[in-house]
Amino acid sequence: MSDNSLRVIWVYPDLLSTYGDQGNVLVVERRARQRGLQVERYDVRSDQPVPTSGDIYLIGGGEDRPQRLAAERLRRDGGLSHAVANGAIVFSVCAGYQILGHEFVNDLGQREPGLGLLDVVSTRGEGARCVGDVLGDIDQPLGLPQLTGFENHQGITHLGPTARPFARVQLGQGNGTGDGTEGAYNDTVFGTYMHGPVLARNPQIADLLIKLALDVNALPPTDDRWYEELRAERITAATQPA
């Protein structure tokens, strides 16, 4: 990667792209271009090899069977794991988040191996689905404002010792474990249950991914009025009494 270019990889849009999650790649692409960066975007379908030379990889959510197929193909392909070993940044949502862990329960009710890029294990909850708006405080070292998003999942994700919770919820279920955690991350790999799309609701997360990929501490300012209006609207709607 040169100082003014960014390679953005959208992983398996044919299998993992529910609830508008493709919006995440659009937000990263736009916010990079607003800073004068040249963006090379690659939409990699599940019958194509995952490039190992990307800077930021984005993975969305999906239904149970597509999730299993995606996990099988990503394990067999190996490209995403090689990219992370080379320092690439990964941001994943819902089913994509579960795939990055050690294992999850697939559509056949079986334990499906994940990629082991996050120290998490996902199981299937026995109670009601986690559905609705979520508000939370993002882990303080990341230096980001309040998280807003929408969850719709049956999964329960337990964090291991090397994973930090991405956020702690004030409203909503997050990881579904009852401990208030939402998502998980390590140095370069992030997972969340938040849809929305989450990066449109939280553009500062997209900026964080760009800064990590560029290895810089700050980006030039940009016009955030549209994003802030959206954030304020969704936060107000989530906190109003039913």
Summary of the structure (lengths in Angstrom):
residues: 242
radius of gyration: 16.6
end to end distance: 48.5
largest distance: 50.0
contacts: 832
relative contact order: 0.16
helix: 30%
strand: 29%
